[in-house]
């Protein structure tokens, strides 16, 4: 691996595998920062990574909420239709 490809790999952390993995990593970052044993540079890097993970998690939650709304809307339509048929 060349020096420039090493720097590129370090500057862009891998995308989390899942919401759960991102959540676990975010919890570890918060715990490490709360311990107060990190240097300023490490704290800034951890904060940046935490912000990225938070954005990832929020995006996943928004997608899940939209899917629930769609499912609920479909079920409500079906429920209303069966309710009308019974009258």
Backbone torsions as a table, in degrees:
resi	resn	phi	psi	omega
1	UNK	NA	131.3	-179.9
2	UNK	-79.5	165.2	-178.8
3	UNK	-61.0	-42.2	-178.7
4	UNK	-67.8	-37.1	178.2
5	UNK	-72.2	-29.9	173.9
6	UNK	-64.2	-45.7	179.0
7	UNK	-63.0	-39.3	178.9
8	UNK	-64.8	-40.1	179.1
9	UNK	-66.8	-36.9	179.7
10	UNK	-73.5	-33.1	-176.5
11	UNK	-79.6	-19.5	179.4
12	UNK	-124.6	91.5	179.8
13	UNK	-61.5	156.1	-178.8
14	UNK	-64.2	148.1	174.5
15	UNK	-66.3	137.7	178.9
16	UNK	-60.3	150.7	179.3
17	UNK	-70.2	-32.1	-176.2
18	UNK	-160.2	172.6	175.6
19	UNK	-59.6	-43.0	-178.5
20	UNK	-63.7	-42.3	179.0
21	UNK	-64.6	-40.8	178.1
22	UNK	-64.5	-39.9	179.9
23	UNK	-64.5	-43.1	178.3
24	UNK	-63.4	-45.0	179.4
25	UNK	-63.1	-40.5	179.1
26	UNK	-64.1	-40.8	177.4
27	UNK	-61.5	-40.7	178.5
28	UNK	-64.4	-40.9	179.1
29	UNK	-63.5	-45.6	180.0
30	UNK	-61.2	-44.9	179.9
31	UNK	-61.5	-43.1	-179.7
32	UNK	-65.1	-40.5	180.0
33	UNK	-69.6	-37.8	179.2
34	UNK	-66.8	-27.4	179.3
35	UNK	-66.2	-22.8	175.8
36	UNK	71.0	21.6	-178.0
37	UNK	-104.7	9.7	-176.7
38	UNK	-94.6	147.4	173.9
39	UNK	-69.9	167.9	178.6
40	UNK	-59.7	-45.7	179.9
41	UNK	-62.8	-42.9	178.7
42	UNK	-65.4	-38.8	178.4
43	UNK	-63.4	-42.9	178.7
44	UNK	-64.2	-42.5	178.0
45	UNK	-64.0	-42.6	179.2
46	UNK	-64.6	-41.2	178.6
47	UNK	-61.9	-44.1	179.8
48	UNK	-61.7	-45.9	179.8
49	UNK	-64.6	-40.5	177.9
50	UNK	-61.2	-41.1	178.0
51	UNK	-63.4	-40.0	178.0
52	UNK	-64.4	-43.5	179.4
53	UNK	-65.4	-39.9	178.4
54	UNK	-62.2	-43.7	178.1
55	UNK	-62.1	-42.0	178.0
56	UNK	-60.6	-47.5	-178.8
57	UNK	-64.1	-42.0	178.8
58	UNK	-62.6	-39.4	177.3
59	UNK	-63.2	-44.4	178.4
60	UNK	-63.3	-40.4	178.6
61	UNK	-66.1	-38.7	178.1
62	UNK	-63.2	-41.9	178.1
63	UNK	-63.3	-44.0	179.8
64	UNK	-64.3	-42.0	178.2
65	UNK	-62.5	-40.1	178.2
66	UNK	-64.2	-41.0	178.5
67	UNK	-64.1	-39.2	177.9
68	UNK	-64.6	-42.9	178.3
69	UNK	-59.3	-42.4	179.9
70	UNK	-64.7	-45.1	179.1
71	UNK	-63.9	-42.8	179.0
72	UNK	-64.4	-40.2	179.8
73	UNK	-62.7	-41.5	179.1
74	UNK	-66.4	-42.1	179.6
75	UNK	-67.8	-37.8	178.8
76	UNK	-65.4	-39.5	176.9
77	UNK	-61.7	-45.1	179.7
78	UNK	-64.1	-39.6	179.9
79	UNK	-65.7	-44.8	-179.6
80	UNK	-63.5	-42.4	179.0
81	UNK	-60.9	-44.4	-179.6
82	UNK	-70.6	-30.5	177.7
83	UNK	-67.7	-39.9	179.8
84	UNK	-68.3	-38.4	-179.6
85	UNK	-64.1	-29.1	-177.2
86	UNK	-77.8	-17.0	-176.2
87	UNK	-78.2	NA	NA
